[in-house]
Amino acid sequence: MAKRRFNYIRRKPASGTRRAVFSGFGSLILLLLCLLLSVREKGQGPLLLGALGLSSLLAAVFSLFCAFYGLQERDRNRTGVRIAGACSTLIALLWAVLIFVGLRLSR
């Protein structure tokens, strides 16, 4: 009996894939913008940097929630949701480390 090949292209993407990918991409853009401005201002940036950082962290958490609910579906293509979830997890962990280091150094 021949093995049945499975085509991933025919499966519909999981719900929340676009939201997870776009919010994860937006979070990455905000993270890079915040880091760039912080380095340019030599760590003494305006309040805008804090707002950009918080927005980036919230977008990463939102992307994680979208990825979590997208992974709950069966018989759907979950590759995009997995990639977005992994990237958003890394971004959220990076923000947690940056906040922790910043609080430790400000003492």
DSSP file (Angstrom, degrees, kcal/mol; ACC not computed):
  #  RESIDUE AA STRUCTURE BP1 BP2  ACC     N-H-->O    O-->H-N    N-H-->O    O-->H-N    TCO  KAPPA ALPHA  PHI   PSI    X-CA   Y-CA   Z-CA
    1    1 A M              0   0    0      0, 0.0     2,-0.1     0, 0.0     0, 0.0   0.000 360.0 360.0 360.0 128.6    0.0    0.0    0.0
    2    2 A A        -     0   0    0      1,-0.1     2,-0.2     0, 0.0     0, 0.0  -0.431 360.0-108.9 -75.5 145.1    1.4    3.4   -1.1
    3    3 A K        -     0   0    0     -2,-0.1     2,-0.5     1,-0.1    -1,-0.1  -0.503  31.1-121.9 -72.9 141.6    1.9    6.1    1.5
    4    4 A R        -     0   0    0     -2,-0.2     2,-0.2     1,-0.0    -1,-0.1  -0.728  23.6-137.3 -86.1 126.5   -0.5    8.9    1.1
    5    5 A R        -     0   0    0     -2,-0.5     2,-0.5     1,-0.0    -1,-0.0  -0.579  11.9-141.8 -83.5 146.7    1.2   12.3    0.6
    6    6 A F        -     0   0    0     -2,-0.2     2,-0.6     2,-0.0    -1,-0.0  -0.936   5.1-152.8-114.4 129.0   -0.1   15.3    2.5
    7    7 A N        -     0   0    0     -2,-0.5     3,-0.5     1,-0.1     4,-0.4  -0.882   5.2-167.7-103.1 116.8   -0.2   18.7    0.9
    8    8 A Y  S >  S+     0   0    0     -2,-0.6     3,-0.6     1,-0.2    -1,-0.1   0.712  81.5  68.8 -75.8 -20.2    0.1   21.6    3.3
    9    9 A I  T 3  S+     0   0    0      1,-0.2    -1,-0.2     4,-0.0    68,-0.1   0.831  93.3  57.1 -69.2 -31.4   -0.9   24.2    0.8
   10   10 A R  T 3  S+     0   0    0     -3,-0.5     2,-0.3     2,-0.1    -1,-0.2   0.685  87.9  91.9 -75.9 -17.5   -4.5   22.9    0.5
   11   11 A R  S <  S-     0   0    0     -3,-0.6    65,-0.1    -4,-0.4     3,-0.1  -0.575  82.4-119.3 -78.8 139.5   -5.1   23.3    4.2
   12   12 A K        -     0   0    0     63,-0.4    65,-2.8    -2,-0.3     3,-0.1  -0.485  34.5-102.8 -73.5 147.1   -6.6   26.6    5.3
   13   13 A P  B     -a   77   0A   0      0, 0.0    65,-0.2     0, 0.0    -1,-0.1  -0.359  43.3 -96.4 -68.5 153.2   -4.5   28.7    7.6
   14   14 A A    >   -     0   0    0     63,-1.9     3,-1.6     1,-0.1     4,-0.3  -0.311  47.1 -93.7 -66.2 150.8   -5.6   28.7   11.3
   15   15 A S  T 3  S+     0   0    0      1,-0.2    58,-0.1    55,-0.2    -1,-0.1  -0.426 112.3  31.0 -67.3 141.3   -7.7   31.6   12.4
   16   16 A G  T 3> S+     0   0    0     -2,-0.1     4,-2.6    -3,-0.1    -1,-0.2   0.442  81.4 119.3  91.0   0.8   -5.7   34.4   13.9
   17   17 A T  H <> S+     0   0    0     -3,-1.6     4,-2.6     2,-0.2     5,-0.2   0.946  77.6  43.9 -64.8 -47.6   -2.7   33.7   11.7
   18   18 A R  H  > S+     0   0    0     -4,-0.3     4,-2.9     2,-0.2     5,-0.3   0.920 114.9  49.2 -64.4 -42.8   -2.8   37.1   10.0
   19   19 A R  H  > S+     0   0    0      1,-0.2     4,-2.4     2,-0.2     5,-0.3   0.927 113.5  47.0 -61.7 -43.4   -3.3   38.9   13.3
   20   20 A A  H  X S+     0   0    0     -4,-2.6     4,-1.8     2,-0.2    -2,-0.2   0.910 115.6  44.5 -65.5 -42.2   -0.5   37.0   15.0
   21   21 A V  H  X S+     0   0    0     -4,-2.6     4,-2.4    -5,-0.2    -2,-0.2   0.938 116.6  44.4 -69.0 -46.4    1.9   37.6   12.1
   22   22 A F  H  X S+     0   0    0     -4,-2.9     4,-2.5    -5,-0.2    -2,-0.2   0.898 115.8  46.1 -68.8 -39.7    1.1   41.3   11.6
   23   23 A S  H  X S+     0   0    0     -4,-2.4     4,-2.2    -5,-0.3    -1,-0.2   0.872 113.6  50.3 -71.2 -33.5    1.1   42.1   15.3
   24   24 A G  H  X S+     0   0    0     -4,-1.8     4,-2.0    -5,-0.3    -2,-0.2   0.898 111.9  47.7 -66.4 -40.0    4.4   40.2   15.7
   25   25 A F  H  X S+     0   0    0     -4,-2.4     4,-2.3     2,-0.2    -2,-0.2   0.907 112.2  49.6 -66.3 -41.7    5.9   42.1   12.8
   26   26 A G  H  X S+     0   0    0     -4,-2.5     4,-2.5     1,-0.2    -2,-0.2   0.885 109.5  52.2 -63.2 -38.6    4.7   45.4   14.3
   27   27 A S  H  X S+     0   0    0     -4,-2.2     4,-2.3     2,-0.2    -1,-0.2   0.901 109.5  49.3 -63.9 -41.0    6.1   44.5   17.6
   28   28 A L  H  X S+     0   0    0     -4,-2.0     4,-2.5     2,-0.2    -2,-0.2   0.908 110.8  49.6 -64.8 -42.2    9.5   43.8   16.0
   29   29 A I  H  X S+     0   0    0     -4,-2.3     4,-2.4     1,-0.2    -2,-0.2   0.920 112.5  47.5 -62.9 -44.2    9.5   47.1   14.1
   30   30 A L  H  X S+     0   0    0     -4,-2.5     4,-2.5     2,-0.2    -2,-0.2   0.882 111.0  52.2 -65.4 -37.4    8.6   49.0   17.3
   31   31 A L  H  X S+     0   0    0     -4,-2.3     4,-2.6     2,-0.2    -2,-0.2   0.944 111.9  44.9 -62.3 -47.9   11.4   47.1   19.2
   32   32 A L  H  X S+     0   0    0     -4,-2.5     4,-2.5     1,-0.2    -2,-0.2   0.892 113.9  49.8 -64.7 -39.6   14.0   48.0   16.6
   33   33 A L  H  X S+     0   0    0     -4,-2.4     4,-2.5    -5,-0.2     5,-0.2   0.910 111.9  48.5 -64.4 -42.0   12.8   51.6   16.5
   34   34 A C  H  X S+     0   0    0     -4,-2.5     4,-2.2     2,-0.2    -2,-0.2   0.916 113.2  46.7 -65.1 -43.7   12.9   51.9   20.2
   35   35 A L  H  X S+     0   0    0     -4,-2.6     4,-2.2     2,-0.2     5,-0.2   0.903 112.5  50.4 -65.6 -40.4   16.4   50.4   20.4
   36   36 A L  H  X S+     0   0    0     -4,-2.5     4,-2.2    -5,-0.2    -2,-0.2   0.928 113.3  44.5 -63.3 -46.3   17.7   52.6   17.6
   37   37 A L  H  X S+     0   0    0     -4,-2.5     4,-2.1     1,-0.2    -1,-0.2   0.861 112.0  53.5 -67.6 -35.0   16.3   55.8   19.2
   38   38 A S  H  <>S+     0   0    0     -4,-2.2     5,-2.7    -5,-0.2     6,-0.3   0.908 111.0  45.3 -66.9 -41.3   17.6   54.8   22.6
   39   39 A V  H ><5S+     0   0    0     -4,-2.2     3,-1.0     3,-0.2    -2,-0.2   0.901 112.4  52.1 -67.7 -39.9   21.1   54.2   21.3
   40   40 A R  H 3<5S+     0   0    0     -4,-2.2    -2,-0.2     1,-0.3    -1,-0.2   0.866 112.9  44.3 -64.4 -35.9   21.0   57.5   19.4
   41   41 A E  T ><5S-     0   0    0     -4,-2.1     3,-1.3    -5,-0.1    -1,-0.3   0.384 112.5-121.4 -88.9   3.3   19.9   59.4   22.5
   42   42 A K  T < 5 -     0   0    0     -3,-1.0    -3,-0.2    -4,-0.3    -4,-0.1   0.858  69.6 -54.1  58.8  40.0   22.6   57.5   24.6
   43   43 A G  T 3 <S+     0   0    0     -5,-2.7    -1,-0.3    -6,-0.2    -4,-0.1   0.431 124.4  96.8  80.9  -0.9   20.0   56.1   27.0
   44   44 A Q    <   +     0   0    0     -3,-1.3    -1,-0.1    -6,-0.3    -2,-0.1  -0.290  54.2 152.8-113.6  45.7   18.5   59.5   27.9
   45   45 A G        -     0   0    0      1,-0.1    -7,-0.1    -7,-0.1     5,-0.0  -0.204  45.0 -98.5 -76.2 166.1   15.6   59.4   25.5
   46   46 A P    >>  -     0   0    0      0, 0.0     3,-1.5     0, 0.0     4,-0.6  -0.069  45.2 -87.6 -74.6-179.6   12.2   61.1   25.8
   47   47 A L  H 3> S+     0   0    0      1,-0.3     4,-1.9     2,-0.2     3,-0.3   0.720 118.8  77.6 -63.0 -21.5    9.0   59.6   27.1
   48   48 A L  H 3> S+     0   0    0      1,-0.2     4,-2.6     2,-0.2    -1,-0.3   0.852  87.8  57.7 -57.2 -35.6    8.3   58.5   23.5
   49   49 A L  H <> S+     0   0    0     -3,-1.5     4,-2.5     1,-0.2    -1,-0.2   0.892 105.1  49.7 -65.0 -38.9   10.7   55.6   24.0
   50   50 A G  H  X S+     0   0    0     -4,-0.6     4,-2.5    -3,-0.3    -1,-0.2   0.901 111.5  48.8 -65.3 -40.3    8.8   54.3   26.9
   51   51 A A  H  X S+     0   0    0     -4,-1.9     4,-2.3     2,-0.2    -2,-0.2   0.901 112.2  48.4 -66.4 -40.8    5.6   54.5   25.0
   52   52 A L  H  X S+     0   0    0     -4,-2.6     4,-2.2     2,-0.2    -2,-0.2   0.908 112.5  49.2 -65.0 -41.3    7.1   52.7   22.0
   53   53 A G  H  X S+     0   0    0     -4,-2.5     4,-2.3     2,-0.2    -2,-0.2   0.921 112.1  46.8 -64.8 -44.1    8.6   50.0   24.2
   54   54 A L  H  X S+     0   0    0     -4,-2.5     4,-2.6     1,-0.2    -1,-0.2   0.901 112.1  51.1 -65.1 -39.9    5.3   49.4   26.0
   55   55 A S  H  X S+     0   0    0     -4,-2.3     4,-2.3     2,-0.2    -1,-0.2   0.893 110.1  50.2 -63.1 -39.4    3.4   49.3   22.7
   56   56 A S  H  X S+     0   0    0     -4,-2.2     4,-2.0     2,-0.2    -2,-0.2   0.913 111.4  47.8 -64.8 -43.2    6.0   46.7   21.4
   57   57 A L  H  X S+     0   0    0     -4,-2.3     4,-2.1     2,-0.2    -2,-0.2   0.917 112.7  48.2 -65.1 -43.2    5.5   44.6   24.5
   58   58 A L  H  X S+     0   0    0     -4,-2.6     4,-2.5     1,-0.2    -2,-0.2   0.874 110.4  51.7 -66.4 -37.1    1.7   44.7   24.3
   59   59 A A  H  X S+     0   0    0     -4,-2.3     4,-2.2     2,-0.2    -1,-0.2   0.878 109.7  50.3 -65.8 -36.8    1.8   43.9   20.6
   60   60 A A  H  X S+     0   0    0     -4,-2.0     4,-1.9     2,-0.2    -2,-0.2   0.899 111.4  47.7 -67.4 -40.1    4.0   40.8   21.3
   61   61 A V  H  X S+     0   0    0     -4,-2.1     4,-2.1     2,-0.2    -2,-0.2   0.905 111.4  50.8 -67.4 -40.5    1.7   39.6   24.0
   62   62 A F  H  X S+     0   0    0     -4,-2.5     4,-2.4     1,-0.2    -2,-0.2   0.902 109.1  51.5 -61.7 -40.5   -1.3   40.1   21.7
   63   63 A S  H  X S+     0   0    0     -4,-2.2     4,-2.4     1,-0.2    -1,-0.2   0.875 107.5  53.3 -63.6 -37.3    0.5   38.1   19.1
   64   64 A L  H  X S+     0   0    0     -4,-1.9     4,-2.5     2,-0.2    -2,-0.2   0.913 108.9  48.7 -63.5 -42.4    1.1   35.3   21.6
   65   65 A F  H  X S+     0   0    0     -4,-2.1     4,-2.3     2,-0.2     5,-0.2   0.915 111.9  48.7 -64.1 -42.5   -2.6   35.2   22.5
   66   66 A C  H  X S+     0   0    0     -4,-2.4     4,-1.9     1,-0.2    -2,-0.2   0.903 112.8  48.3 -62.9 -40.1   -3.6   35.0   18.8
   67   67 A A  H  X S+     0   0    0     -4,-2.4     4,-1.9     2,-0.2    -2,-0.2   0.891 109.0  53.7 -67.2 -38.8   -1.0   32.3   18.2
   68   68 A F  H  X S+     0   0    0     -4,-2.5     4,-0.5     1,-0.2    -2,-0.2   0.929 112.4  43.0 -61.9 -45.4   -2.3   30.3   21.2
   69   69 A Y  H >< S+     0   0    0     -4,-2.3     3,-0.5     1,-0.2     4,-0.4   0.824 111.8  54.9 -71.9 -29.6   -5.9   30.4   20.0
   70   70 A G  H >< S+     0   0    0     -4,-1.9     3,-0.8     1,-0.2    -1,-0.2   0.826 103.1  56.4 -70.0 -30.3   -4.7   29.6   16.4
   71   71 A L  H 3< S+     0   0    0     -4,-1.9    -1,-0.2     1,-0.2    -2,-0.2   0.646  93.7  69.7 -75.1 -13.4   -2.9   26.5   17.7
   72   72 A Q  T << S+     0   0    0     -3,-0.5    -1,-0.2    -4,-0.5     2,-0.2   0.696  80.9  93.4 -75.7 -18.7   -6.1   25.1   19.2
   73   73 A E    <   -     0   0    0     -3,-0.8     3,-0.3    -4,-0.4     2,-0.3  -0.497  64.6-148.1 -79.9 143.5   -7.6   24.4   15.8
   74   74 A R  S    S+     0   0    0     -2,-0.2     3,-0.1     1,-0.2    -2,-0.1  -0.725  74.4  26.2-105.6 158.9   -7.3   21.0   14.2
   75   75 A D  S    S+     0   0    0     -2,-0.3   -63,-0.4     1,-0.2     2,-0.3   0.819  97.9 110.1  57.8  35.6   -7.1   20.3   10.5
   76   76 A R  S    S-     0   0    0     -3,-0.3     2,-0.8   -65,-0.1    -1,-0.2  -0.929  80.4-100.9-131.5 158.3   -5.6   23.7    9.7
   77   77 A N  B     +a   13   0A   0    -65,-2.8   -63,-1.9    -2,-0.3     4,-0.2  -0.723  40.7 173.9 -80.4 111.9   -2.2   24.9    8.6
   78   78 A R     >  +     0   0    0     -2,-0.8     4,-2.1   -65,-0.2     5,-0.2   0.207  46.0 104.3-106.5  14.0   -0.6   26.2   11.8
   79   79 A T  H  > S+     0   0    0      1,-0.2     4,-2.2     2,-0.2     5,-0.2   0.930  82.4  46.9 -64.0 -46.3    2.9   26.9   10.5
   80   80 A G  H  > S+     0   0    0      1,-0.2     4,-2.4     2,-0.2    -1,-0.2   0.875 112.1  50.9 -63.5 -37.5    2.4   30.7   10.4
   81   81 A V  H  > S+     0   0    0     -4,-0.2     4,-2.4     2,-0.2    -1,-0.2   0.885 109.7  50.6 -67.9 -38.3    1.0   30.7   13.8
   82   82 A R  H  X S+     0   0    0     -4,-2.1     4,-2.3     2,-0.2    -2,-0.2   0.922 112.1  46.2 -65.2 -43.7    3.9   28.7   15.2
   83   83 A I  H  X S+     0   0    0     -4,-2.2     4,-2.5     2,-0.2     5,-0.2   0.931 114.3  47.5 -65.1 -45.4    6.4   31.0   13.7
   84   84 A A  H  X S+     0   0    0     -4,-2.4     4,-2.4     1,-0.2    -2,-0.2   0.892 112.4  50.4 -63.4 -39.2    4.6   34.2   14.9
   85   85 A G  H  X S+     0   0    0     -4,-2.4     4,-2.0     2,-0.2    -1,-0.2   0.897 110.9  48.1 -65.7 -40.3    4.3   32.7   18.3
   86   86 A A  H  X S+     0   0    0     -4,-2.3     4,-2.0     2,-0.2    -2,-0.2   0.923 113.8  46.3 -66.8 -43.6    8.0   31.8   18.6
   87   87 A C  H  X S+     0   0    0     -4,-2.5     4,-2.2     1,-0.2    -2,-0.2   0.905 113.1  49.4 -65.8 -40.6    9.1   35.2   17.4
   88   88 A S  H  X S+     0   0    0     -4,-2.4     4,-2.6    -5,-0.2    -1,-0.2   0.853 108.4  53.9 -68.2 -33.6    6.7   37.0   19.7
   89   89 A T  H  X S+     0   0    0     -4,-2.0     4,-2.5     2,-0.2    -1,-0.2   0.924 109.5  48.0 -64.0 -43.5    7.9   34.9   22.6
   90   90 A L  H  X S+     0   0    0     -4,-2.0     4,-2.3     2,-0.2    -2,-0.2   0.896 112.3  49.0 -63.8 -39.6   11.5   35.9   21.9
   91   91 A I  H  X S+     0   0    0     -4,-2.2     4,-2.3     2,-0.2    -2,-0.2   0.926 112.1  47.8 -66.1 -44.2   10.5   39.6   21.7
   92   92 A A  H  X S+     0   0    0     -4,-2.6     4,-2.2     1,-0.2    -2,-0.2   0.897 112.9  48.7 -64.6 -39.6    8.5   39.5   25.0
   93   93 A L  H  X S+     0   0    0     -4,-2.5     4,-2.4     2,-0.2    -1,-0.2   0.889 109.7  52.6 -66.6 -38.0   11.4   37.7   26.7
   94   94 A L  H  X S+     0   0    0     -4,-2.3     4,-2.6     1,-0.2    -2,-0.2   0.912 110.0  48.3 -62.9 -41.8   13.9   40.3   25.3
   95   95 A W  H  X S+     0   0    0     -4,-2.3     4,-2.6     2,-0.2     5,-0.2   0.900 109.8  52.3 -64.7 -39.7   11.7   43.1   26.7
   96   96 A A  H  X S+     0   0    0     -4,-2.2     4,-2.4     2,-0.2    -2,-0.2   0.913 111.8  46.2 -62.2 -41.8   11.5   41.3   30.1
   97   97 A V  H  X S+     0   0    0     -4,-2.4     4,-2.8     2,-0.2     5,-0.2   0.919 112.6  50.0 -66.3 -43.4   15.3   41.1   30.2
   98   98 A L  H  X S+     0   0    0     -4,-2.6     4,-2.3     1,-0.2    -2,-0.2   0.900 113.0  46.3 -62.8 -40.8   15.7   44.7   29.1
   99   99 A I  H  X S+     0   0    0     -4,-2.6     4,-2.3     2,-0.2    -1,-0.2   0.919 113.4  48.9 -66.8 -43.4   13.3   45.9   31.8
  100  100 A F  H  X S+     0   0    0     -4,-2.4     4,-2.1    -5,-0.2    -2,-0.2   0.926 113.9  45.3 -62.6 -45.4   14.9   43.8   34.4
  101  101 A V  H  X S+     0   0    0     -4,-2.8     4,-2.2     1,-0.2    -1,-0.2   0.899 112.4  52.2 -65.7 -40.5   18.4   45.0   33.5
  102  102 A G  H  X S+     0   0    0     -4,-2.3     4,-1.1    -5,-0.2    -1,-0.2   0.883 110.8  47.0 -63.8 -38.3   17.3   48.6   33.4
  103  103 A L  H  < S+     0   0    0     -4,-2.3     4,-0.3     1,-0.2    -1,-0.2   0.868 112.5  49.9 -71.5 -35.3   15.7   48.4   36.8
  104  104 A R  H >< S+     0   0    0     -4,-2.1     3,-0.7     1,-0.2    -2,-0.2   0.872 112.6  46.7 -69.6 -35.9   18.8   46.7   38.3
  105  105 A L  H 3< S+     0   0    0     -4,-2.2    -1,-0.2     1,-0.2    -2,-0.2   0.692 101.5  66.1 -80.2 -18.0   21.1   49.3   36.8
  106  106 A S  T 3<        0   0    0     -4,-1.1    -1,-0.2     1,-0.2    -2,-0.2   0.545 360.0 360.0 -83.0  -4.3   19.0   52.3   38.0
  107  107 A R    <         0   0    0     -3,-0.7    -1,-0.2    -4,-0.3    -2,-0.1   0.490 360.0 360.0 -70.7 360.0   19.6   51.6   41.7
